[in-house]
Amino acid sequence: MARKKILITGAAGKIGRVLRDGLKDDYDLRLLYHRTVLPAAPGEEVYVASVKDLDKMVEVVGGVDSVVHLAGDPAVSASFQSVYENNILGTYCIYEAARRTGVPQVIFASTNHVTGMYEQEGVYTTPEMLVRPDSHYGASKAYGEALGRYYVDEFGLRVICLRIGTFQPVESVQNRSSDRILSTWLSHPDMVHMTKRSIETESVKFGIYYGISNNTRAYWDTENARKEIGYDPKDNAEDYA
């Protein structure tokens, strides 16, 4: 069977760099950079463009089996103008480019901040609960989830939304300034595993899953990710507490 070709947008970011290394042995990679461009490894395809350029995204997206869409402004404190351009418009361009070129799946890097107000109130949160963003950033990612749902229902795209937690190396757990990370941590290996499971699960038309490791203190529910895409996280922040 031919290897799947995977596009990673935002490939120079923290998550992008980890996925680039973690997926290279199983998939052919196409990497989208914007301002920071890393040297290409053998076999990699590299594009440099803004996700806000729809015509260019049609060119970049065409011919891949799945898009792992990480590009955007990741700052919780980001202004509305920034998230509008980089997260809302950019995500639209990715979905629309996938529709125009017949790409079957988009894996959308959402965020736990889509439901951040529940966390502030100490409420255990499951994926089917109403969104309660804690910021313009969180609201922009809630839009990306909703837009993905529309593209699934209207155009037959498959969309998986990963509400990513605190994506940090082990050292950040060990040297933590607060205990929040013990609940919200997503390890590098578990992120790679969750992405692989998302790519390989073709039966899910639309899904929203919290992206955290197997943390003892977790207050976001991951049961649907375990059942629907076979997510089986191995790391637990408690082991480094």
C-alpha positions as CSV (number, residue, x, y, z in Angstrom):
1,M,0.0,0.0,0.0
2,A,1.3,3.4,-0.9
3,R,2.3,5.7,2.0
4,K,-0.1,8.5,2.7
5,K,1.0,12.0,2.0
6,I,0.5,14.4,4.9
7,L,0.6,18.2,4.8
8,I,1.6,19.9,8.0
9,T,0.9,23.6,8.2
10,G,2.8,25.7,10.7
11,A,5.6,23.2,10.4
12,A,8.1,25.5,12.1
13,G,6.1,25.7,15.3
14,K,6.6,23.7,18.5
15,I,4.0,21.1,17.6
16,G,4.9,21.2,13.9
17,R,8.6,20.3,14.6
18,V,7.6,17.4,16.8
19,L,5.2,16.0,14.3
20,R,7.6,16.4,11.5
21,D,10.1,14.2,13.3
22,G,7.4,11.8,14.6
23,L,5.5,11.2,11.4
24,K,8.4,11.0,8.9
25,D,8.9,7.2,9.2
26,D,5.3,6.4,8.4
27,Y,4.2,9.1,5.9
28,D,5.4,11.3,3.1
29,L,5.5,14.8,4.4
30,R,4.7,18.1,2.7
31,L,5.6,21.0,5.0
32,L,4.1,24.5,4.9
33,Y,6.2,27.3,6.4
34,H,5.6,31.0,6.6
35,R,8.3,33.2,8.2
36,T,10.6,30.6,9.6
37,V,11.8,28.0,7.0
38,L,13.7,25.0,8.2
39,P,16.1,23.0,5.9
40,A,14.3,20.3,4.0
41,A,15.2,16.7,4.8
42,P,15.4,14.1,2.1
43,G,11.9,13.3,0.7
44,E,10.2,16.3,2.2
45,E,8.2,18.7,0.1
46,V,8.4,22.3,1.2
47,Y,6.2,25.3,0.5
48,V,6.5,28.8,1.9
49,A,3.3,30.8,1.9
50,S,0.6,32.3,4.1
51,V,-2.5,30.3,5.0
52,K,-4.4,33.5,4.3
53,D,-3.7,33.1,0.6
54,L,-6.5,30.9,-0.7
55,D,-5.1,30.5,-4.2
56,K,-1.8,29.4,-2.9
57,M,-3.4,27.0,-0.4
58,V,-5.2,25.3,-3.2
59,E,-1.8,24.7,-4.7
60,V,-0.3,23.6,-1.4
61,V,-3.1,21.3,-0.3
62,G,-3.8,19.5,-3.6
63,G,-2.8,15.8,-3.7
64,V,-2.4,15.1,0.0
65,D,-4.4,12.5,2.0
66,S,-4.7,14.6,5.1
67,V,-3.9,18.1,6.3
68,V,-2.7,18.6,9.8
69,H,-3.6,22.2,10.3
70,L,-1.4,23.8,13.0
71,A,-0.7,27.3,11.5
72,G,-2.2,30.3,13.3
73,D,-1.6,32.6,16.2
74,P,-1.2,30.4,19.2
75,A,-1.2,33.1,21.9
76,V,-4.2,33.1,24.3
77,S,-3.6,36.8,24.6
78,A,-3.8,37.4,20.9
79,S,-5.8,40.3,19.6
80,F,-9.0,39.9,17.7
81,Q,-7.4,41.3,14.6
82,S,-4.6,38.7,14.8
83,V,-6.9,35.7,15.4
84,Y,-9.2,36.9,12.7
85,E,-6.5,37.0,10.1
86,N,-4.4,34.0,11.2
87,N,-6.9,31.7,12.7
88,I,-10.3,32.4,11.3
89,L,-9.4,33.4,7.7
90,G,-6.5,31.0,7.6
91,T,-8.6,28.1,8.7
92,Y,-11.3,28.9,6.2
93,C,-8.7,28.9,3.4
94,I,-7.5,25.4,4.5
95,Y,-11.0,23.9,4.6
96,E,-11.9,25.6,1.3
97,A,-8.7,24.5,-0.4
98,A,-9.4,20.9,0.7
99,R,-12.9,21.1,-0.7
100,R,-11.7,22.5,-4.0
101,T,-9.0,19.9,-4.4
102,G,-10.8,16.8,-3.1
103,V,-8.6,16.3,-0.1
104,P,-10.6,14.0,2.2
105,Q,-9.5,15.0,5.7
106,V,-8.4,17.9,7.8
107,I,-7.0,17.5,11.3
108,F,-7.6,20.8,13.0
109,A,-5.4,21.9,15.9
110,S,-8.0,23.4,18.2
111,T,-7.4,24.2,21.9
112,N,-8.6,23.6,25.4
113,H,-9.4,27.4,25.5
114,V,-12.5,26.7,23.5
115,T,-14.0,25.6,26.9
116,G,-11.7,27.6,29.1
117,M,-14.4,29.2,31.2
118,Y,-15.4,25.8,32.5
119,E,-11.9,25.3,33.7
120,Q,-12.0,28.6,35.5
121,E,-15.1,27.4,37.4
122,G,-13.6,24.0,38.2
123,V,-16.1,22.1,36.0
124,Y,-15.1,18.7,34.6
125,T,-15.5,19.1,30.8
126,T,-16.6,16.7,28.1
127,P,-16.4,17.3,24.4
128,E,-20.1,17.5,23.8
129,M,-20.6,20.4,26.3
130,L,-21.4,23.9,24.9
131,V,-18.3,25.9,24.0
132,R,-17.3,28.6,26.5
133,P,-14.2,30.3,25.2
134,D,-11.9,32.2,27.6
135,S,-10.4,34.5,25.0
136,H,-10.5,35.8,21.4
137,Y,-8.1,33.0,20.7
138,G,-10.4,30.4,22.2
139,A,-13.4,31.8,20.2
140,S,-11.4,31.7,17.0
141,K,-10.7,28.0,17.5
142,A,-14.4,27.4,18.3
143,Y,-15.1,29.0,15.0
144,G,-12.7,26.6,13.3
145,E,-14.5,23.6,14.9
146,A,-17.9,24.9,13.8
147,L,-16.6,25.7,10.3
148,G,-15.2,22.1,10.1
149,R,-18.6,20.8,11.0
150,Y,-20.2,22.7,8.2
151,Y,-17.6,21.4,5.6
152,V,-18.4,17.9,6.8
153,D,-22.1,18.2,6.5
154,E,-22.2,20.3,3.3
155,F,-19.2,19.0,1.3
156,G,-18.4,15.5,2.8
157,L,-15.0,16.5,4.2
158,R,-13.8,14.5,7.2
159,V,-12.7,16.7,10.1
160,I,-11.0,15.8,13.4
161,C,-10.6,18.6,16.0
162,L,-7.9,18.2,18.6
163,R,-8.4,20.4,21.7
164,I,-4.7,20.4,22.6
165,G,-3.7,20.9,26.2
166,T,-0.3,22.0,27.5
167,F,2.1,20.7,24.9
168,Q,5.5,20.8,26.6
169,P,8.5,18.6,27.2
170,V,8.9,16.5,30.4
171,E,11.2,19.2,31.8
172,S,8.3,21.7,31.9
173,V,6.4,19.3,34.1
174,Q,9.3,18.7,36.4
175,N,10.2,22.4,36.7
176,R,6.6,23.7,36.7
177,S,5.6,27.0,38.2
178,S,2.1,25.8,39.0
179,D,0.3,22.4,39.2
180,R,-2.1,23.1,36.3
181,I,0.2,21.2,33.9
182,L,-0.3,18.1,36.0
183,S,-3.9,18.1,34.7
184,T,-3.4,19.5,31.2
185,W,-0.1,18.1,30.0
186,L,0.2,16.6,26.5
187,S,3.5,14.9,26.0
188,H,5.4,14.9,22.7
189,P,5.0,11.1,22.1
190,D,1.2,11.2,22.9
191,M,0.7,14.1,20.5
192,V,2.4,12.1,17.7
193,H,0.3,9.0,18.6
194,M,-2.9,11.0,18.7
195,T,-2.1,12.5,15.3
196,K,-1.3,9.1,13.8
197,R,-4.6,7.7,15.1
198,S,-6.5,10.7,13.6
199,I,-4.9,10.2,10.2
200,E,-5.6,6.4,10.2
201,T,-9.2,6.6,11.4
202,E,-11.2,7.0,8.2
203,S,-14.6,6.0,9.8
204,V,-14.9,9.3,11.8
205,K,-16.6,12.0,9.8
206,F,-16.4,14.6,12.5
207,G,-14.9,14.4,16.0
208,I,-13.8,16.7,18.8
209,Y,-11.2,15.2,21.2
210,Y,-9.3,16.6,24.1
211,G,-5.5,16.2,23.5
212,I,-3.9,15.4,26.8
213,S,-1.9,12.6,28.2
214,N,-3.1,10.0,30.6
215,N,-3.0,12.4,33.5
216,T,-4.3,11.3,36.9
217,R,-5.6,14.8,37.6
218,A,-7.2,15.3,34.2
219,Y,-10.4,17.4,34.2
220,W,-11.0,17.1,30.4
221,D,-12.6,13.9,29.3
222,T,-10.8,11.8,26.7
223,E,-13.0,8.8,26.6
224,N,-14.5,9.5,23.2
225,A,-10.9,9.8,21.8
226,R,-10.1,6.4,23.2
227,K,-13.2,4.8,21.8
228,E,-13.5,6.5,18.4
229,I,-9.9,6.9,17.2
230,G,-8.1,4.4,19.4
231,Y,-6.1,7.0,21.3
232,D,-4.1,5.3,24.0
233,P,-1.8,7.8,25.8
234,K,1.1,6.4,27.6
235,D,2.4,9.3,29.6
236,N,1.1,10.7,32.9
237,A,2.2,14.0,34.3
238,E,2.0,12.5,37.8
239,D,5.0,10.4,37.1
240,Y,7.1,13.7,37.0
241,A,5.3,15.5,39.9
